[in-house]
Amino acid sequence: MRIDSLSILNYKNIREAELTFSPKINCFIGDNGMGKTNILDALYFLSFCKSFSNAIDSQNIEHEADFFMLNGRYTVNETVEEIYCGMKRKQKKQFKRNKKEYERLSGHIGLLPLVIISPDDAILISEGSDERRKFVDGVISQFNHSYLQQLLQYNNALRQRNALLKVEQKIDVSLFEIWEEQMVLYGTYIFEQRKAFFAEFVPIFRDIYHRISGGHEAIDLLYQSQYENADIKECMVQTRERDLMLGYSTQGIHKDELEMHLDGFPIKRVGSQGQNKTYLVALKLAQHFFLQRAHKFPPILLLDDIFDKLDSKRVERILQLVSGENFGQIFITDTNREHLDSILSELDKDTRIFTVANGIFRL
């Protein structure tokens, strides 16, 4: 799969751009704040119907404009796909595939698999378990539409139960039972899918980390869930009184955790900057390998300033990985042309280089 061309109007600081890409490697060089990351974000938006860095869609509109527009022309399994997204201020965004608007945006997820590696990935280690669950859900949703639908249903049931917990007067127990039954139903499916995913994903991740680090560190990735050894429905009944005092649900799939270990300890506590970066890069490259296996073609790979804080040996090993046959189209951003040239000499692939200044792109 690849994106052949991209048209942009008023997206973040990019007022207008018409770009044609190499099927292999595309590079964007420029100072910080010039728009390099925004072009990657536009590609992300066309795959996931949302920005990678900004949860509020309207804030992606260039501040002096009334709308933004993205239009990408892709080749997927030799079939041309035209994907359009447009949004006016104070209106809902429109998403179209080959000029036909989607009834539900969730129907688009997975058509254009994509993996982004960026400095923002650090939150997977530094922040709470919700960020790690988002990562897992994002991977599985790219190849399993049923998972995404059941996750949406579960989250709705969870919101309804939490709303009941905040009502001051006494609530009929049967209302709790309705939403708890739905949480158990959808949660059981989600748990089974997550468990199966990790059984396949973790060995890939360990192998990639080993190859990048040179095999000098022991790492692990452990999936923890309340569903593993408990009757979750009974647990919800038993904790209702406590949940009423707290005002939120303490039992369910939304409490799953992903534990990240280095040499037997939480990496958040013992990892150096280079080790943390290696862990995150390995995690995302494992995601790439996993999605390629699921889709039978490589996802687009976005590398946003990823080589900072890594020693030369680790950079070299990452480049050896991404230059292999398992990788297709790659987009790279960097601020240093000499640094980029050394990277490209290692990759030895068809390359297109853009310089970026104030949202303007030049070959």
Stockholm file with secondary structure:
# STOCKHOLM 1.0

chainA/1-363         MRIDSLSILNYKNIREAELTFSPKINCFIGDNGMGKTNILDALYFLSFCKSFSNAIDSQNIEHEADFFMLNGRYTVNETVEEIYCGMKRKQKKQFKRNKKEYERLSGHIGLLPLVIISPDDAILISEGSDERRKFVDGVISQFNHSYLQQLLQYNNALRQRNALLKVEQKIDVSLFEIWEEQMVLYGTYIFEQRKAFFAEFVPIFRDIYHRISGGHEAIDLLYQSQYENADIKECMVQTRERDLMLGYSTQGIHKDELEMHLDGFPIKRVGSQGQNKTYLVALKLAQHFFLQRAHKFPPILLLDDIFDKLDSKRVERILQLVSGENFGQIFITDTNREHLDSILSELDKDTRIFTVANGIFRL
#=GR chainA/1-363 SS CEEEEEEEEEETTEEEEEEECCSSEEEEECCTTSSHHHHHHHHHHHHHSSCSSCSCGGGGBCTTCSEEEEEEEEEETTEEEEEEEEEETTSCCEEEETTEECSCGGGTTTSSCEEEECGGGGHHHHSCHHHHHHHHHHHHHTTCHHHHHHHHHHHHHHHHHHHHHTCSSCCCHHHHHHHHHHHHHHHHHHHHHHHHHHHHHHHHHHHHHHHHHTSCSCEEEEEECTTSSSCHHHHHHHTHHHHHHHTSCCSSGGGCEEEEEETTEEHHHHCCHHHHHHHHHHHHHHHHHHHHHHHSSCCEEEEESCCTTCCHHHHHHHHHHHTSTTCCCEEEEESCHHHHHHHHHHHCSCEEEEEEETTEEEC
#=GC SS_cons         CEEEEEEEEEETTEEEEEEECCSSEEEEECCTTSSHHHHHHHHHHHHHSSCSSCSCGGGGBCTTCSEEEEEEEEEETTEEEEEEEEEETTSCCEEEETTEECSCGGGTTTSSCEEEECGGGGHHHHSCHHHHHHHHHHHHHTTCHHHHHHHHHHHHHHHHHHHHHTCSSCCCHHHHHHHHHHHHHHHHHHHHHHHHHHHHHHHHHHHHHHHHHTSCSCEEEEEECTTSSSCHHHHHHHTHHHHHHHTSCCSSGGGCEEEEEETTEEHHHHCCHHHHHHHHHHHHHHHHHHHHHHHSSCCEEEEESCCTTCCHHHHHHHHHHHTSTTCCCEEEEESCHHHHHHHHHHHCSCEEEEEEETTEEEC
//
